[in-house]
Amino acid sequence: MSASVERSRKGERRADEILEAAMRCLGRDGYAATSLQRVADEAGVSKRNVIYYYGSREQLFDAVVHHVGGRLLERVADAVAGLVEPADIISRGFDQLWNGLTNDRTLLVAWLGLRTEAITNPALRATAAWMGDRFRELLSAVIDDALGRGRRLLVDRDALEVLIFASIQGLVLEYVERGDGPELTSAIESLQRLLEAASLPPTS
């Protein structure tokens, strides 16, 4: 094994350790308190090491969102793969997405924190929008599949995608502010029923 390959593998491990430290800090301390120095202390490396691998605080958080958010969206895609009935797709897909967002504090803190910070920090806007964009792509693929099977939408397609994403964001904010409860559960069930009714089966 060459020295360059060995250094590369060691570098990848170090980068992964820093990323894991950043996720722990985000989940424990929140977005505003997660500085490069705090991440470096958590990882047991120098701040210079963090900058070497990730460049800046913004780039480090970008890596966190892509890592954690990408993992969640892959699970959602796997959950709905092969399903045909809208009720099944909505139920399983929503359950996977909701559980991921509400049970993974790191993702929740990173996503909401970045979206807030991106209002005044242009360097974070692309990162803040990334997860929403990927979710919209996943949603679009599901709709394409339904249309390919002959289903007909009762709502304008673009409007439906916006409605679904905006509804999920609103429900997440409600969860953050008020926690779980019967009202939230009822709202989620109502949204799922509305989405199920947004298309008609194929004509015979």
PARO-489419 format. One line per 5 residues: number of its first residue (from 0); their letters; for each residue x, y, z of C-alpha. Coordinates in nm, 3 decimals. Example, Ala and Ser with C-alpha at 12.3 -4.5 7.8 and 13.67 -1.06 7.14 Angstrom:
BEGIN
0> AS> 1.230 -0.450 0.780; 1.367 -0.106 0.714
This chain:
BEGIN
0> MSASV> 0.000 0.000 0.000; 0.144 0.338 -0.100; 0.194 0.621 0.147; -0.035 0.847 -0.058; -0.322 0.595 -0.040
5> ERSRK> -0.266 0.553 0.333; -0.271 0.930 0.387; -0.587 0.956 0.178; -0.765 0.697 0.389; -0.646 0.857 0.709
10> GERRA> -0.767 1.191 0.577; -1.111 1.048 0.501; -1.135 0.908 0.853; -1.035 1.242 1.001; -1.291 1.425 0.787
15> DEILE> -1.559 1.177 0.901; -1.462 1.227 1.265; -1.497 1.603 1.227; -1.835 1.563 1.059; -1.958 1.336 1.339
20> AAMRC> -1.834 1.589 1.596; -2.023 1.867 1.416; -2.341 1.661 1.425; -2.303 1.595 1.797; -2.247 1.965 1.864
25> LGRDG> -2.549 2.065 1.657; -2.776 1.818 1.830; -2.652 1.911 2.176; -2.572 2.282 2.155; -2.781 2.414 1.865
30> YAATS> -2.685 2.595 1.548; -2.573 2.933 1.686; -2.345 2.778 1.949; -2.174 2.535 1.711; -1.855 2.718 1.619
35> LQRVA> -1.557 2.574 1.435; -1.361 2.583 1.761; -1.631 2.389 1.943; -1.638 2.129 1.668; -1.259 2.106 1.679
40> DEAGV> -1.265 2.054 2.058; -1.535 1.789 2.021; -1.334 1.605 1.754; -1.008 1.637 1.945; -0.834 1.821 1.663
45> SKRNV> -0.715 2.175 1.601; -0.941 2.438 1.447; -0.691 2.451 1.161; -0.769 2.085 1.091; -1.141 2.159 1.065
50> IYYYG> -1.071 2.445 0.823; -0.835 2.224 0.622; -1.104 1.962 0.561; -1.414 2.182 0.537; -1.294 2.534 0.462
55> SREQL> -1.549 2.731 0.662; -1.836 2.700 0.906; -2.081 2.731 0.616; -1.913 2.450 0.424; -1.909 2.228 0.731
60> FDAVV> -2.283 2.274 0.784; -2.338 2.211 0.415; -2.166 1.874 0.459; -2.381 1.796 0.764; -2.707 1.871 0.583
65> HHVGG> -2.606 1.669 0.277; -2.498 1.376 0.493; -2.794 1.359 0.730; -3.059 1.492 0.491; -2.945 1.269 0.208
70> RLLER> -2.963 0.964 0.433; -3.319 1.053 0.536; -3.441 1.110 0.180; -3.289 0.779 0.072; -3.494 0.607 0.341
75> VADAV> -3.809 0.783 0.219; -3.737 0.679 -0.141; -3.681 0.318 -0.030; -4.005 0.321 0.173; -4.220 0.416 -0.127
80> AGLVE> -4.034 0.219 -0.395; -4.268 -0.017 -0.577; -4.585 0.109 -0.409; -4.883 0.182 -0.634; -5.173 0.298 -0.418
85> PADII> -5.158 0.668 -0.320; -5.273 0.586 0.033; -4.977 0.349 0.081; -4.726 0.590 -0.073; -4.847 0.881 0.138
90> SRGFD> -4.867 0.681 0.461; -4.528 0.509 0.437; -4.345 0.800 0.280; -4.480 1.053 0.527; -4.412 0.826 0.825
95> QLWNG> -4.051 0.779 0.719; -3.998 1.151 0.658; -4.175 1.261 0.976; -3.994 1.013 1.198; -3.662 1.115 1.048
100> LTNDR> -3.722 1.487 1.101; -3.865 1.460 1.452; -3.638 1.186 1.587; -3.307 1.317 1.453; -3.233 1.630 1.654
105> TLLVA> -2.920 1.702 1.452; -3.115 1.718 1.127; -3.395 1.923 1.281; -3.156 2.177 1.435; -2.939 2.199 1.124
110> WLGLR> -3.232 2.236 0.886; -3.428 2.494 1.085; -3.118 2.680 1.198; -2.981 2.706 0.848; -3.312 2.819 0.703
115> TEAIT> -3.329 3.099 0.957; -2.965 3.200 0.918; -2.989 3.192 0.539; -3.227 3.489 0.546; -2.934 3.719 0.622
120> NPALR> -2.639 3.501 0.512; -2.632 3.444 0.134; -2.355 3.185 0.172; -2.603 2.950 0.339; -2.897 2.986 0.101
125> ATAAW> -2.802 2.702 -0.130; -2.746 2.470 0.166; -3.074 2.569 0.328; -3.261 2.504 0.003; -3.084 2.177 -0.077
130> MGDRF> -3.301 1.942 0.127; -3.621 2.103 0.002; -3.501 2.077 -0.356; -3.415 1.708 -0.315; -3.751 1.640 -0.152
135> RELLS> -3.928 1.814 -0.440; -3.734 1.594 -0.684; -3.841 1.282 -0.494; -4.200 1.403 -0.486; -4.190 1.482 -0.857
140> AVIDD> -4.069 1.129 -0.934; -4.357 0.981 -0.732; -4.608 1.198 -0.920; -4.450 1.102 -1.255; -4.493 0.735 -1.163
145> ALGRG> -4.858 0.787 -1.067; -4.930 0.972 -1.392; -4.752 0.699 -1.584; -4.993 0.451 -1.433; -5.288 0.652 -1.562
150> RRLLV> -5.387 0.845 -1.250; -5.520 1.200 -1.297; -5.439 1.491 -1.068; -5.724 1.705 -0.941; -5.483 1.984 -0.842
155> DRDAL> -5.227 2.171 -1.051; -4.906 1.973 -1.027; -4.675 2.258 -0.928; -4.928 2.384 -0.675; -4.958 2.033 -0.528
160> EVLIF> -4.581 2.003 -0.480; -4.566 2.342 -0.307; -4.866 2.255 -0.091; -4.711 1.927 0.027; -4.373 2.077 0.110
165> ASIQG> -4.517 2.386 0.276; -4.753 2.171 0.482; -4.469 1.950 0.606; -4.263 2.255 0.702; -4.559 2.400 0.890
170> LVLEY> -4.621 2.074 1.074; -4.254 2.053 1.172; -4.267 2.407 1.314; -4.581 2.317 1.506; -4.401 2.013 1.647
175> VERGD> -4.101 2.225 1.749; -4.314 2.490 1.918; -4.579 2.274 2.084; -4.453 1.918 2.077; -4.652 1.608 1.990
180> GPELT> -5.018 1.598 2.075; -5.363 1.491 1.955; -5.415 1.812 1.757; -5.095 1.759 1.561; -5.178 1.394 1.500
185> SAIES> -5.521 1.492 1.374; -5.372 1.757 1.144; -5.129 1.504 0.996; -5.408 1.253 0.936; -5.622 1.522 0.772
190> LQRLL> -5.335 1.623 0.542; -5.282 1.262 0.441; -5.651 1.220 0.355; -5.645 1.540 0.148; -5.341 1.418 -0.044
195> EAASL> -5.502 1.081 -0.107; -5.799 1.262 -0.262; -5.580 1.478 -0.488; -5.585 1.227 -0.773; -5.831 0.997 -0.950
200> PPTS> -5.765 0.636 -1.049; -5.710 0.549 -1.414; -6.018 0.547 -1.633; -6.116 0.203 -1.752
